[in-house]
Amino acid sequence: MVRLNIGRSLPTGCAARSMSAPGEDSGCEPSLRLQAPHFLSTAPDGKMPKDWLKLELMARFARCLKGPIRSMSARMIMLCLDGADGKMLDQYSSDGSLPNLAALRLKGAARSLSAPPGSTDDALWASFQYMQHVGEHGRYYFQTPQKNNQLSMAHDKEETPTFWDNLSTQGMQVAILDVPKCRTPRALNGIHIIDWLTHGEYFLSPRSFPSSLIDDVLHHFGSRHPHECGYFELEIDKKEPKRIVACLMTEISMKRSAGLHFLNSKRWDLFCIGFGQMHCINHKFWDFDCIPSIDDLRIHYNPIFEILHAIDEAIGAFISSAGPTAECIVFAPTDFERNGSLEHLMPEVISRININLSKKFRTHDSRKWPFNHKLSRTITGHEPKSWPCTILPYNENFLALRVSAVGESKLFRSSLSAPPEKDLLDAIEREFLDLRDEVGGDNLIFSITRPSQSHEGQHARNLPDLLIQYPSGHFPNAVQSPSIGRVERQSPLWRKGNHRDGGFIFASGQSSNELLPDVQRISDIGKLAQRVLMD
């Protein structure tokens, strides 16, 4: 059984050294000296939050008790920066604004990642774990249609081994800490913690293998502080951004302290840890089209600046502790952009498109075309408002549609299911291309793909038939077109930033550097790890 080796009582000498001023020798590992983050010096009362100080002291004293760090504690270390923007990491590591990522890049190599348009974080993290494209694993969103024709959590049915499962079965020691969007931890040769300090957790409470490990982690390092990061802008986002930053900085400190404890507890073959705080901060405060200079980021978008620099400092601490010969991988799975949504308008828009298509395919003139004649037979007995388009759950910056070309009502599609007719998909696309923003009268620029037909794999047919990206930066209250008329509904205050396809990866270490050109998508990273560690 793995348990934390943390004493109940703390030696006075270590406590005194830990409170030394910045720059003085504390006798502890330098990266863990107690320093208040920048934002604390400008707090209204001038004091550090008590919870933050308590957690820092407890975790850092524990590190002192462990003694000096060994020269190597992992053959390979991976740091997963969930929700960080790949373009930002690229720019700030190139110009030295993020010194630890810049040093890693100088020592090794870096490159952009690609992903299918509209990839959700659910899809990308499943691709990372299983080394598969979304058409192979099928988790395009956290809820997907299942064989019973109901929507349910996709991870419940996933049986594919993860790449760390493969390493474990080869006798390797693996530590997986808070990698996002994981299924329930399974037995392996090491430890696995999920949903402790992640964004968009799948479970009501964190879990681990061994199962008792999470109780020790919560006891010694603390549990998540309550904070909300949903689909909408909150009053606290506008009025008290420092409170949000303080909460996320506390999480980073907790994750850093616990992670370093486990990293140095034994020699690991793979040590993989996720940080999700950039995910939350970018959703709340991303309000620009081009990456600003680091000084402009600090002045005008300080919450993002503070969290990004705290993550960079954590990266430096982990890479240093892993040892000089460790293979190091740091990556972000996506880019970010201004959010945009018409989700509040879509139920009525889709209802009218369905009615419009039903009328069109029932007319006498339309039946001279064989395809339309076939459709006119299939729509008999179907409710015009609900056929042929059904909205599937998805992130608010995209519309996902199931299109029932054969008049069926099933959401689930197997690999043997017939795809929707191309002519029908074309007709639905034209309806969207005709939509105009009522205010300016301009056509809305939609990006439209057909995942169920463009992807390959055993679950490709169950992907959305149409995936329509709303224009970035647009939240119209009304839209109109010649065929469906005017649809109006007040837009809610959606969150400011959202994901877009992209991402970035850094690698150092002889083997990782050589293999990095083969890494084009997030699904290739686990393959790289297996090649490095199994050879």
C-alpha positions in Angstrom: 0.0 0.0 0.0 1.3 3.5 -0.9 1.0 6.0 1.9 2.4 9.5 2.4 5.5 9.5 4.6 4.6 12.7 6.4 5.2 13.1 10.1 2.5 14.5 12.4 4.9 16.8 14.3 7.4 19.1 12.5 10.9 19.9 13.7 11.4 23.4 15.0 14.7 23.9 13.1 13.1 23.1 9.8 10.2 25.4 10.6 12.5 28.3 11.4 14.5 27.8 8.2 11.3 27.6 6.1 10.3 31.1 7.3 13.6 32.7 6.1 13.4 35.6 3.8 13.6 35.1 0.1 17.1 34.6 -1.0 18.3 33.2 2.3 19.4 29.6 2.7 16.4 27.7 4.2 18.1 24.3 4.3 15.2 23.0 2.1 15.0 22.4 -1.6 15.2 25.9 -3.2 12.2 25.7 -5.4 10.0 25.1 -2.3 11.0 28.2 -0.4 7.9 30.0 0.9 7.2 33.0 -1.3 4.0 34.9 -1.7 2.8 35.2 -5.3 2.7 38.7 -6.8 -1.0 39.2 -6.4 -0.9 38.8 -2.6 1.1 42.0 -2.2 -1.7 44.0 -3.6 -4.5 42.4 -1.6 -6.8 44.9 0.1 -5.7 44.0 3.6 -2.1 43.3 2.7 -2.2 39.8 4.3 -1.6 36.4 2.8 -4.7 34.1 2.8 -4.5 31.8 5.8 -5.4 28.6 3.9 -2.7 29.2 1.4 0.0 29.7 4.0 -1.2 26.6 6.0 -1.0 24.4 2.9 2.4 25.8 1.9 3.9 25.3 5.3 2.5 21.7 5.7 3.6 20.5 2.3 7.0 22.2 2.3 7.9 21.0 5.8 7.1 17.5 4.5 9.5 17.9 1.7 12.2 18.9 4.2 11.6 15.7 6.1 12.3 13.7 2.9 15.9 14.9 2.8 18.0 15.8 -0.2 16.6 15.1 -3.7 18.2 12.3 -5.6 19.9 12.9 -8.8 17.2 11.2 -10.8 13.6 10.3 -9.7 12.0 9.6 -13.1 13.1 8.1 -16.4 10.4 10.2 -18.1 8.4 13.1 -16.7 5.3 14.5 -18.5 3.6 17.7 -17.5 0.1 18.1 -19.0 -1.0 21.8 -19.2 -4.8 21.4 -19.6 -6.4 24.5 -21.1 -3.2 26.4 -21.8 -2.9 28.1 -25.2 -0.4 26.5 -27.5 0.3 29.8 -29.3 1.0 31.6 -26.1 3.4 28.9 -24.9 5.2 29.0 -28.2 5.6 32.8 -28.2 6.6 33.2 -24.5 9.0 30.3 -24.6 10.7 31.7 -27.7 11.1 35.2 -26.3 12.1 34.1 -22.8 9.0 35.4 -21.1 8.5 32.0 -19.5 12.0 31.2 -18.4 11.6 27.5 -17.5 9.8 26.6 -20.7 12.4 28.7 -22.6 15.2 26.7 -21.0 13.5 23.4 -21.8 13.0 24.5 -25.4 16.7 25.6 -25.7 17.8 22.3 -24.3 15.4 20.2 -26.5 12.9 20.7 -29.2 9.3 22.0 -29.7 6.5 21.9 -32.2 2.9 22.7 -32.8 0.2 20.0 -32.5 -2.8 19.6 -34.7 -6.3 18.3 -34.0 -9.6 17.9 -36.0 -11.7 21.0 -36.0 -14.0 21.2 -33.0 -12.1 18.7 -30.9 -13.3 19.0 -27.3 -11.0 18.5 -24.3 -12.9 15.2 -23.6 -11.9 13.9 -27.1 -8.3 15.1 -26.8 -7.6 13.6 -23.4 -9.2 10.3 -24.5 -6.9 10.4 -27.5 -3.9 11.0 -25.3 -4.7 8.2 -22.9 -5.6 5.6 -25.5 -3.3 6.7 -28.3 -6.3 6.8 -30.7 -8.2 9.2 -32.9 -11.7 10.2 -31.9 -13.2 7.9 -34.5 -11.5 5.0 -32.8 -12.3 5.7 -29.1 -15.6 7.5 -29.8 -15.6 10.0 -26.9 -16.2 13.2 -28.8 -17.9 14.8 -25.7 -18.3 13.5 -22.2 -21.9 12.4 -23.0 -22.4 10.3 -26.1 -25.2 8.2 -27.5 -25.0 4.6 -26.3 -26.5 1.3 -27.7 -29.6 1.8 -25.6 -30.2 5.1 -27.5 -29.6 7.1 -24.3 -27.0 9.7 -23.7 -24.5 8.7 -20.9 -21.0 9.2 -19.7 -18.7 7.9 -22.5 -15.9 6.8 -20.2 -18.2 4.2 -18.5 -17.9 1.9 -21.6 -14.3 2.4 -22.4 -12.1 -0.7 -22.1 -9.1 0.2 -24.2 -5.8 0.0 -22.2 -4.1 3.4 -21.7 -0.4 3.8 -22.6 0.5 3.8 -18.9 -1.4 0.5 -18.5 0.8 -0.9 -21.2 3.9 0.3 -19.4 2.7 -1.1 -16.1 2.1 -4.6 -17.6 5.8 -4.5 -18.7 6.8 -4.1 -15.0 7.4 -0.4 -15.1 6.7 1.9 -12.2 4.1 4.6 -13.2 2.6 7.6 -11.4 -0.4 9.3 -13.0 -1.6 12.4 -11.1 -4.6 14.4 -12.2 -4.5 13.7 -15.9 -7.8 15.2 -17.0 -10.9 13.2 -18.1 -9.8 9.7 -16.9 -12.1 6.8 -16.2 -12.1 5.1 -12.8 -8.5 4.2 -11.8 -7.6 0.6 -12.3 -4.9 -1.6 -10.7 -1.5 -0.8 -12.0 2.2 -1.0 -11.0 2.2 2.4 -9.3 -0.3 5.1 -8.3 -3.1 6.9 -10.1 -5.1 9.9 -8.8 -8.0 11.5 -10.7 -10.3 14.5 -10.3 -8.4 16.0 -7.3 -7.6 19.5 -8.7 -8.7 19.1 -12.3 -11.1 21.2 -14.5 -14.4 19.5 -15.5 -14.0 16.5 -13.3 -16.1 13.4 -14.2 -16.7 12.2 -10.6 -18.4 13.7 -7.6 -15.2 13.2 -5.5 -11.6 12.3 -6.4 -10.5 8.7 -6.7 -7.3 6.8 -6.7 -5.4 3.6 -7.0 -4.7 2.4 -4.3 -8.1 3.5 -3.2 -6.8 4.7 0.2 -4.3 7.0 -1.4 -6.7 9.8 -2.1 -7.7 10.0 1.6 -4.0 10.5 2.5 -3.6 13.2 -0.2 -6.7 15.1 1.0 -5.6 14.9 4.6 -2.0 16.1 4.1 -2.4 18.4 1.1 -6.0 19.5 1.2 -9.1 19.3 -0.9 -10.3 21.6 -3.7 -11.4 25.0 -2.5 -15.0 25.7 -3.8 -15.0 27.8 -7.0 -17.2 27.7 -10.1 -16.0 27.5 -13.6 -18.9 26.8 -15.9 -20.2 28.0 -19.2 -21.2 31.5 -18.2 -19.5 34.7 -16.9 -20.0 35.1 -13.2 -20.2 38.3 -11.1 -17.1 37.2 -9.2 -15.2 37.1 -12.5 -15.9 40.8 -13.0 -15.8 42.1 -9.4 -13.3 39.9 -7.6 -10.8 38.4 -10.0 -8.1 38.4 -7.3 -10.2 35.9 -5.3 -10.2 33.6 -8.3 -6.5 34.0 -8.8 -5.9 33.3 -5.1 -7.9 30.1 -5.3 -6.1 28.8 -8.4 -2.7 29.8 -7.0 -3.5 27.7 -3.9 -4.4 24.7 -6.2 -1.1 25.1 -8.1 0.8 25.1 -4.8 -1.1 22.1 -3.5 -0.5 20.2 -6.8 3.2 21.2 -6.9 3.9 20.2 -3.3 2.1 16.8 -3.5 3.6 16.1 -7.0 7.1 16.8 -5.8 6.5 14.6 -2.8 5.5 11.6 -5.0 8.1 12.3 -7.6 10.9 12.0 -5.1 9.3 9.1 -3.1 10.8 6.5 -5.5 12.4 6.0 -8.9 9.6 6.1 -11.5 9.8 5.0 -15.1 6.9 7.4 -16.0 5.8 10.3 -13.9 2.8 12.2 -15.4 1.0 15.1 -13.8 -1.7 17.4 -15.0 -2.3 21.1 -14.2 -5.8 22.4 -15.0 -5.6 25.9 -13.6 -4.9 27.5 -17.1 -8.1 25.9 -18.3 -10.3 27.8 -15.8 -8.4 31.2 -16.0 -8.5 31.2 -19.8 -12.2 30.5 -20.0 -12.9 33.4 -17.6 -10.5 36.0 -18.8 -9.4 35.3 -22.4 -10.5 38.5 -24.2 -8.1 39.1 -27.1 -7.5 38.0 -30.7 -3.7 38.2 -30.9 -1.2 37.1 -28.2 -0.1 40.3 -26.3 3.4 40.9 -25.2 4.2 39.6 -21.7 4.1 43.2 -20.3 0.7 43.8 -21.8 -0.5 40.5 -20.4 0.7 41.4 -17.0 -1.0 44.9 -17.1 -4.2 44.2 -18.9 -4.8 40.5 -18.3 -3.2 40.0 -15.0 -5.1 36.9 -13.9 -3.8 34.9 -16.9 -0.3 36.3 -16.3 -0.2 35.2 -12.6 -1.4 31.7 -13.3 0.8 31.2 -16.3 3.9 32.2 -14.4 3.1 30.0 -11.4 2.7 27.1 -13.8 6.1 27.9 -15.4 7.7 27.9 -12.0 6.1 24.6 -11.2 7.5 23.2 -14.5 11.0 24.3 -13.5 10.7 22.6 -10.1 9.5 19.3 -11.5 12.1 19.1 -14.3 14.8 19.9 -11.8 13.6 17.2 -9.4 13.3 14.6 -12.2 17.0 14.7 -12.7 19.4 15.7 -15.5 19.0 12.6 -17.5 15.2 12.4 -17.4 13.3 12.5 -20.7 10.9 15.5 -20.3 7.6 16.2 -22.1 5.5 19.3 -21.5 2.4 19.9 -23.7 -0.9 21.8 -24.1 -3.6 20.0 -26.1 -5.4 23.1 -27.5 -5.2 26.7 -28.5 -7.7 29.4 -27.2 -9.8 32.1 -28.8 -12.6 34.5 -28.0 -15.8 32.5 -27.3 -18.8 32.8 -29.6 -22.2 31.1 -29.3 -25.6 30.9 -30.8 -26.6 28.0 -28.6 -29.4 30.1 -27.0 -31.0 30.5 -30.5 -30.5 26.9 -31.8 -33.6 25.1 -30.4 -35.9 27.4 -32.4 -33.6 27.6 -35.4 -33.4 23.8 -35.7 -37.1 23.4 -35.2 -37.8 25.8 -38.1 -35.1 24.2 -40.3 -36.8 20.8 -39.7 -40.2 22.2 -40.6 -38.8 24.0 -43.7 -37.1 20.8 -44.9 -40.2 18.7 -44.3 -42.3 21.1 -46.4 -39.7 21.3 -49.1 -39.5 17.5 -49.5 -43.3 17.1 -49.5 -44.0 19.5 -52.4 -44.9 18.2 -55.8 -42.0 20.0 -57.6 -39.4 18.4 -55.3 -40.6 14.9 -56.1 -39.2 15.0 -59.6 -35.9 14.4 -58.1 -35.4 10.7 -57.1 -33.6 11.6 -53.8 -36.4 13.9 -52.7 -39.0 11.4 -53.6 -37.3 8.9 -51.3 -37.1 11.5 -48.6 -40.8 12.3 -49.0 -41.7 8.7 -48.2 -39.4 8.5 -45.1 -40.7 11.7 -43.4 -44.3 10.4 -43.4 -45.4 9.9 -39.7 -42.5 12.0 -38.3 -43.0 15.2 -36.3 -41.7 18.0 -38.6 -40.2 19.9 -35.7 -38.0 17.0 -34.7 -36.9 15.5 -38.0 -34.3 15.3 -39.6 -32.0 17.3 -37.2 -31.5 16.5 -33.5 -29.2 18.6 -31.4 -26.5 16.6 -29.6 -24.8 17.8 -26.4 -21.6 19.7 -27.1 -19.6 22.8 -26.0 -21.4 26.1 -26.5 -19.2 27.3 -29.3 -20.3 24.5 -31.6 -23.6 23.0 -32.7 -23.5 19.2 -33.1 -26.3 17.6 -35.1 -27.5 14.0 -35.6 -29.1 13.9 -39.1 -31.6 11.0 -39.6 -31.6 10.6 -43.4 -33.7 7.4 -43.3 -36.4 8.7 -41.0 -35.1 6.9 -38.0 -35.2 8.5 -34.5 -32.2 6.7 -33.0 -29.3 8.8 -31.8 -26.8 5.9 -31.6 -25.0 4.7 -34.7 -23.0 1.6 -35.0 -20.2 1.0 -37.6 -22.9 -0.8 -39.7 -25.4 2.2 -39.7 -26.1 3.9 -42.9 -24.7 7.5 -43.1 -27.1 10.4 -43.8 -27.6 11.3 -47.4 -25.2 13.9 -48.8 -28.0 15.9 -50.4 -29.7 16.3 -47.1 -26.5 17.4 -45.4 -26.0 19.9 -48.2 -29.5 21.3 -47.7 -29.0 21.7 -43.9 -25.7 23.5 -44.5 -27.3 25.9 -47.0 -29.8 26.8 -44.3 -27.0 27.9 -42.0 -25.1 29.7 -44.6 -28.2 31.8 -45.3 -28.4 33.0 -41.6 -27.7 36.6 -41.0 -27.0 38.6 -37.8 -30.1 40.8 -37.5 -28.1 43.8 -36.2 -25.7 44.3 -39.1 -27.4 42.1 -41.6 -24.2 40.3 -42.4 -23.9 36.7 -43.1 -22.6 34.7 -40.1 -19.4 32.9 -41.0 -19.8 29.3 -39.9 -17.2 26.6 -40.2 -18.9 23.3 -40.9 -17.5 19.7 -40.9 -19.0 16.2 -41.2 -17.2 14.1 -38.5 -19.2 10.9 -38.9 -18.1 10.7 -42.5 -14.7 12.3 -42.4 -13.3 10.2 -39.6 -12.3 6.5 -39.6 -12.6 4.0 -36.8 -15.1 1.7 -35.2 -17.0 4.6 -33.5 -16.8 7.1 -36.4 -20.4 6.6 -37.4 -21.5 7.7 -33.9 -19.8 11.0 -34.1 -22.0 14.1 -35.0 -23.1 14.2 -38.6 -22.7 17.9 -38.8 -20.4 20.0 -36.5 -21.0 23.7 -36.9 -18.6 26.2 -35.3 -20.2 29.6 -34.3 -18.2 32.7 -35.2 -15.7 33.7 -32.6 -16.7 36.9 -30.7 -20.3 36.8 -31.8 -23.3 36.4 -29.4 -26.3 37.6 -31.4 -29.7 38.1 -29.8 -31.5 37.5 -33.1 -30.8 35.9 -36.5 -32.9 35.7 -39.7 -33.0 34.1 -43.1 -35.4 34.0 -46.0 -36.5 30.4 -45.3 -36.9 30.4 -41.5 -37.7 34.0 -40.8 -36.5 35.8 -37.6 -35.5 34.0 -34.4 -34.9 36.1 -31.3 -33.7 35.4 -27.8 -31.5 37.4 -25.5 -28.0 35.9 -25.3 -26.8 34.9 -21.8 -23.4 36.1 -20.6 -21.3 33.3 -21.9 -17.7 32.8 -20.7 -15.1 34.9 -22.5 -12.7 32.3 -23.9 -13.0 28.9 -25.4 -10.9 26.1 -27.0 -9.9 25.8 -30.6 -7.9 23.1 -32.3 -4.1 23.5 -31.9 -1.7 22.8 -29.1 2.0 22.7 -28.5 4.6 20.3 -27.2 8.1 20.6 -25.7 10.6 17.7 -25.4 14.1 17.3 -24.0 16.2 14.2 -23.7 18.0 12.4 -26.4 15.3 9.9 -27.3 12.4 12.3 -27.1 14.2 14.9 -29.2 14.8 12.4 -31.9 11.2 11.1 -31.9 9.4 14.5 -31.6 9.1 14.9 -35.4 6.8 11.9 -35.3 4.4 13.6 -32.8 1.8 15.4 -34.8 -1.3 14.9 -32.7 -1.9 14.3 -29.0 -2.6 10.7 -29.7 1.1 10.3 -30.7 2.5 11.4 -27.3 1.8 8.0 -25.5 3.3 6.2 -28.5 6.5 8.3 -28.0 6.6 7.4 -24.3 6.2 3.7 -25.1 9.0 3.8 -27.7 11.4 5.7 -25.3 10.7 3.5 -22.2 10.3 0.1 -23.8 13.4 0.3 -26.1 
